[in-house]
């Protein structure tokens, strides 16, 4: 006898049973509604892309260590998409002549990265991506920050549960050079060090700083500078401020929407200006939930026409960890609204006809596929979440009636078959668990 195959999914991927899918559907539907309320349109793209676009635009760590790659029969190197941004950049470039900019698009793809599975990191995840293409206006940042807050609020999160932390790579370079006194040739390496600032102990950071040429005094000066947040911006020269979108955002909207934190860098290579991350404020889960930033010309791999923009990606793993830890996950929706039970096989066709009429009215309705005792069928219907059971027997059918049992109220009554749809809809209050 052949060995049985394992039932566990591939490491770092997940199975979603119906109850989990119900919760996910509710959460994502809520987010879709908020995003579309801002005028964003949904798109999608292929799961497979040329590996080259990630190697060129997504940063060294992702391209060299996290890509799932394959070579097809035409000897082309492909990758399972690890993120959506290069794909949407390609799509925008391919259709730029037909688009009316600025373009507001969003998507919800599944993405693949060869990660070491742990809390908050898996190898297949789903990510909501939101982007505005074709504008340099700092009002795009302001809109995105409002959208982030509205999405979190729609899920039940209050402002004290999370922090929107914002920086700017232009400002950071200026602060490193003009305030912290970092030599210009070291700003790239120091930025990479700052990207690890909250993930490593201070002794290790100090040692890494020495490795790139910063002595103890320079490291101390850097630490003090980063701890001052927005205060250091006032020390920057006018040419640096003029080149920064975040400086414009602060002039237009102040910092009520976010907090300035120069420790936010983000490692993806295509970000050129504003960068931001949303953090869980719970000290037990003090980690980034999602983030994004501005790119001067993400589509530059595909077109010579500059197409600036700003966007973010919200991954499902960290988001659901956040919702779970704050008690914000919705309950699974019931599978059924109504069950129509035939007492004997002779009434089965009539039960199916009633079920069809109820489904046409928008009620989730099932009929038993196998004959069981009535009490067992009622128990099964209740476990499936049905609020109402309609019982069809020979006598009821001959009288043109059915028994309607309200499972929550533990009451039942006979009703004419012609009145069933209206009566059951009224009994359910016109709402279902969809």
C-alpha positions in Angstrom: 0.0 0.0 0.0 1.4 3.4 -1.0 2.3 5.9 1.7 -0.4 8.5 2.3 0.5 12.1 1.4 0.7 14.6 4.3 -2.4 16.7 5.0 -0.4 19.8 6.2 0.0 22.7 3.7 3.4 23.7 2.5 5.4 25.4 5.3 4.6 29.1 5.4 1.2 28.8 3.7 -2.2 28.4 5.3 -5.5 26.6 4.9 -8.6 28.7 5.5 -11.6 26.8 6.7 -15.1 28.3 6.1 -15.3 30.0 9.4 -12.0 31.7 8.8 -12.9 32.6 5.3 -16.1 34.2 6.6 -14.1 36.5 9.0 -11.6 37.3 6.2 -14.4 38.1 3.8 -16.0 40.5 6.3 -12.7 42.3 7.0 -11.7 42.7 3.4 -15.2 43.7 2.2 -15.1 46.5 4.8 -11.7 47.7 3.5 -12.8 47.5 -0.1 -15.8 49.8 0.7 -13.6 52.4 2.4 -11.0 52.4 -0.4 -13.6 52.6 -3.1 -15.3 55.4 -1.2 -12.2 57.5 -2.0 -12.6 56.8 -5.7 -10.0 54.0 -6.1 -10.6 51.3 -8.7 -9.7 47.7 -8.4 -7.2 45.9 -10.8 -5.3 42.7 -10.8 -2.3 41.3 -12.6 -0.5 37.9 -13.2 0.9 35.7 -10.5 4.1 35.2 -12.7 6.3 38.1 -13.7 9.8 38.3 -15.1 12.3 38.0 -12.2 14.1 41.0 -13.7 11.6 43.5 -12.6 12.0 42.5 -8.9 15.8 42.4 -9.2 15.8 45.9 -10.6 13.3 47.6 -8.3 12.5 45.7 -5.1 15.7 45.8 -3.2 18.6 43.3 -2.7 17.2 41.3 0.2 13.9 40.6 -1.6 15.5 39.9 -5.0 18.4 37.7 -3.7 16.9 35.9 -0.8 13.1 35.9 -0.9 12.1 35.3 -4.6 10.5 32.1 -5.7 12.0 31.7 -9.1 11.6 29.2 -12.0 12.8 28.8 -15.6 10.1 28.0 -18.1 10.4 25.9 -21.2 11.4 28.9 -23.2 14.4 29.4 -20.8 12.8 32.6 -19.4 13.4 33.4 -15.7 10.2 34.0 -13.9 9.2 34.7 -10.3 6.1 34.2 -8.2 5.2 37.8 -7.4 6.6 38.8 -3.9 4.7 42.1 -4.1 2.4 44.0 -6.5 4.1 47.4 -7.0 6.4 46.5 -9.9 3.4 44.8 -11.6 1.2 47.8 -11.3 4.0 50.0 -12.5 4.3 47.9 -15.6 0.6 48.1 -16.2 0.5 51.9 -15.7 3.4 52.3 -18.2 1.7 50.0 -20.8 -1.6 51.9 -20.6 -0.3 55.4 -19.8 -1.6 57.0 -23.1 -5.1 55.9 -22.4 -5.2 56.8 -18.7 -6.4 60.1 -17.1 -3.9 61.0 -14.4 -3.8 61.0 -11.5 -4.9 57.4 -11.4 -6.2 55.8 -8.1 -6.0 52.0 -8.2 -6.0 49.2 -5.6 -5.6 45.5 -5.6 -5.7 42.5 -3.3 -3.2 39.9 -4.6 -1.6 36.9 -2.9 2.2 37.2 -2.8 5.0 34.8 -2.2 8.3 35.3 -0.3 10.8 32.7 0.9 10.7 33.8 4.5 11.5 32.0 7.7 8.0 31.4 9.0 7.3 33.1 12.4 4.7 35.4 13.9 3.9 38.1 11.4 5.8 36.4 8.5 4.7 33.6 6.2 5.6 32.5 2.7 2.2 33.2 1.1 0.3 36.3 2.1 -2.5 38.5 0.8 -1.9 42.2 0.6 -4.2 45.1 -0.1 -2.2 47.6 -2.3 -3.3 51.2 -2.8 -1.6 53.6 -5.2 -2.0 57.0 -6.7 0.0 57.5 -9.9 0.7 60.6 -11.9 0.9 63.4 -9.3 3.6 65.2 -7.4 1.1 67.0 -5.2 1.7 66.6 -1.4 -2.1 66.4 -1.2 -1.7 62.8 -2.4 0.1 62.1 0.9 -2.6 63.8 2.9 -5.3 61.7 1.1 -3.4 58.5 1.7 -3.0 59.3 5.4 -6.7 60.0 5.7 -7.5 56.8 3.9 -5.2 54.8 6.3 -7.1 56.3 9.3 -10.5 55.6 7.8 -9.6 52.0 7.0 -8.4 51.4 10.5 -11.5 53.1 12.0 -13.8 51.0 9.8 -12.3 47.9 11.4 -13.0 49.3 14.8 -9.5 50.5 15.7 -9.2 53.8 17.6 -6.2 56.2 17.2 -4.7 55.1 20.5 -4.4 51.5 19.2 -1.9 52.3 16.5 0.6 54.9 15.3 1.1 56.3 11.8 4.9 57.1 11.7 6.2 59.1 8.8 9.6 60.1 7.5 11.1 61.3 4.2 14.2 60.0 2.6 15.1 63.5 1.3 14.7 65.0 4.8 16.6 62.0 6.4 19.6 62.6 4.0 19.5 66.3 4.9 19.4 65.6 8.6 22.2 63.1 8.5 24.4 65.5 6.5 23.5 68.9 8.1 22.5 68.0 11.6 24.1 64.7 12.6 27.3 65.5 10.6 27.4 62.2 8.7 29.7 62.3 5.7 27.7 62.3 2.4 29.4 59.1 1.2 28.1 57.2 4.3 24.4 58.4 4.2 23.2 55.3 2.3 24.9 52.9 4.7 23.7 54.9 7.7 20.1 54.8 6.4 20.3 51.0 6.1 21.5 51.0 9.7 18.6 53.2 10.8 16.2 50.8 9.1 17.3 48.2 11.6 17.3 50.7 14.5 14.4 49.2 16.5 15.0 45.6 15.6 18.5 45.3 17.1 20.0 46.0 20.6 22.0 49.2 21.0 25.3 47.4 21.4 24.9 45.7 18.1 23.9 48.9 16.4 27.0 50.7 17.8 29.2 47.8 16.6 27.6 47.9 13.1 28.0 51.7 13.1 31.8 51.3 13.7 31.9 48.8 10.9 30.7 51.5 8.4 33.0 54.2 9.8 31.1 55.9 12.6 33.0 56.3 15.9 31.3 56.4 19.3 30.9 60.1 19.2 29.3 60.0 15.8 26.9 57.2 16.9 25.9 59.1 20.0 25.2 62.2 17.9 23.2 60.2 15.4 21.1 58.6 18.2 20.3 62.0 19.8 19.4 63.4 16.4 17.0 60.6 15.6 15.3 61.0 19.0 14.3 64.6 18.3 11.7 63.8 15.6 10.2 66.8 13.8 12.3 69.3 15.8 15.4 68.7 13.7 13.5 69.7 10.5 13.8 73.4 11.5 17.6 73.1 11.3 17.6 72.1 7.6 18.6 74.5 4.8 15.9 75.8 2.5 17.0 73.7 -0.5 16.5 70.5 1.4 13.0 71.6 2.6 12.1 72.7 -0.9 12.9 69.2 -2.2 10.8 67.4 0.5 7.2 66.4 0.0 6.8 65.8 3.7 7.9 69.4 4.5 5.1 70.5 2.1 2.6 68.2 3.9 3.5 69.7 7.2 2.9 73.2 5.9 -0.5 72.2 4.5 -1.8 69.9 7.2 0.4 70.0 10.2 1.2 66.7 12.0 -2.3 65.9 13.4 -2.6 63.0 11.0 0.8 61.4 11.9 4.0 61.6 13.8 7.3 62.5 12.2 9.8 59.7 13.0 13.1 59.7 11.0 13.8 56.1 12.0 11.3 55.0 9.4 13.3 54.2 6.3 11.8 51.1 4.6 14.1 49.0 2.6 12.4 48.8 -0.8 14.6 50.5 -3.4 11.9 52.3 -5.3 10.9 54.7 -2.5 12.4 58.2 -3.1 10.6 60.6 -0.7 7.9 60.2 1.9 7.9 56.8 3.7 5.5 55.7 6.4 4.6 52.7 8.5 1.6 51.9 10.8 2.6 50.4 14.1 0.6 48.6 16.7 0.7 50.7 19.9 0.3 47.6 22.1 3.8 47.1 23.7 3.2 43.3 23.5 3.1 43.6 19.7 5.2 46.7 19.0 5.8 46.1 15.3 4.9 47.5 11.9 1.6 46.4 10.6 2.0 47.9 7.1 3.5 50.8 5.2 4.4 52.5 2.0 5.9 55.6 0.5 6.4 57.9 -2.5 8.3 57.0 -5.7 9.5 59.6 -8.2 9.3 57.3 -11.2 8.4 53.7 -10.4 7.5 53.1 -14.0 10.9 54.1 -15.2 11.8 50.5 -16.0 9.1 50.5 -18.7 8.8 54.1 -20.0 10.9 57.3 -20.4 7.9 59.4 -19.3 8.2 60.1 -15.5 5.2 58.9 -13.6 5.4 59.8 -9.9 3.1 58.4 -7.2 2.6 57.2 -3.7 1.2 54.0 -2.3 1.1 51.4 0.4 0.6 47.7 1.0 -1.4 46.2 3.9 -0.6 42.6 4.5 -3.1 40.2 6.0 -0.9 38.4 8.5 0.1 41.4 10.6 -3.3 43.0 10.2 -5.2 40.0 11.5 -2.7 39.7 14.4 -3.5 43.3 15.3 -7.3 42.8 15.0 -7.1 39.6 17.1 -4.9 41.1 19.9 -7.3 44.1 20.2 -10.5 42.0 20.1 -11.6 43.5 16.7 -12.1 40.3 14.6 -15.8 39.8 13.6 -17.6 36.6 14.4 -17.9 34.1 11.5 -21.2 34.6 9.7 -23.7 31.7 9.8 -23.8 29.5 6.7 -27.6 29.5 6.4 -30.6 31.7 6.9 -33.3 29.1 6.2 -33.6 25.3 6.0 -36.5 23.7 4.2 -37.2 20.2 5.4 -39.4 17.6 3.7 -41.0 15.1 6.1 -40.8 12.3 3.5 -39.3 12.0 0.0 -42.7 12.7 -1.5 -42.4 16.4 -0.4 -38.8 16.8 -1.6 -39.7 18.5 -4.9 -42.0 21.0 -3.1 -39.3 21.8 -0.6 -36.8 22.5 -3.4 -39.3 24.8 -5.1 -39.8 26.8 -1.8 -36.0 26.9 -1.4 -35.6 28.3 -4.9 -38.1 31.1 -4.2 -36.3 32.0 -0.9 -32.9 32.1 -2.6 -34.4 34.4 -5.3 -35.4 36.7 -2.5 -31.7 36.8 -1.3 -32.0 34.3 1.6 -29.4 31.6 1.9 -31.5 28.4 1.9 -30.7 24.7 1.9 -32.7 21.5 1.7 -31.3 18.3 3.2 -29.7 15.9 0.8 -30.4 12.8 2.8 -33.5 11.9 4.8 -33.2 12.0 8.6 -35.5 12.3 11.5 -37.0 15.8 11.8 -35.4 16.4 15.2 -32.0 15.7 13.8 -32.5 17.9 10.8 -33.6 20.8 13.0 -30.4 20.3 15.1 -28.2 20.3 12.0 -30.0 23.5 10.7 -29.4 25.2 14.0 -25.7 24.3 14.0 -25.4 25.7 10.5 -26.7 29.0 11.8 -30.2 28.9 10.3 -32.7 31.2 12.0 -35.8 29.6 10.4 -36.7 26.0 9.5 -39.6 25.4 7.1 -41.2 22.0 7.5 -43.2 20.5 4.6 -45.4 17.4 5.3 -48.1 15.7 3.3 -51.0 17.3 5.3 -49.4 20.8 5.1 -48.8 20.4 1.4 -52.4 19.3 0.8 -53.6 22.4 2.7 -51.3 24.7 0.7 -49.3 25.5 3.9 -46.0 24.9 5.6 -44.8 25.0 9.2 -42.4 27.9 9.9 -40.3 27.4 13.0 -38.4 30.4 14.5 -35.4 28.7 16.1 -34.4 31.7 18.2 -37.9 32.3 19.6 -38.7 28.5 19.8 -42.0 29.2 18.2 -43.7 27.9 15.1 -46.9 28.6 13.0 -48.6 27.4 9.9 -48.4 29.8 6.9 -49.8 29.7 3.4 -47.2 28.7 0.8 -47.8 31.9 -1.2 -46.9 34.0 1.8 -43.7 32.2 2.8 -41.2 34.5 1.2 -42.7 37.7 2.6 -43.3 36.1 6.0 -39.8 34.6 6.4 -38.1 37.8 5.1 -40.0 39.8 7.7 -39.2 37.3 10.4 -35.5 37.7 9.6 -35.8 41.5 9.7 -34.8 41.9 6.0 -31.2 41.0 6.8 -29.1 37.9 6.5 -25.6 36.9 7.5 -24.0 37.6 4.1 
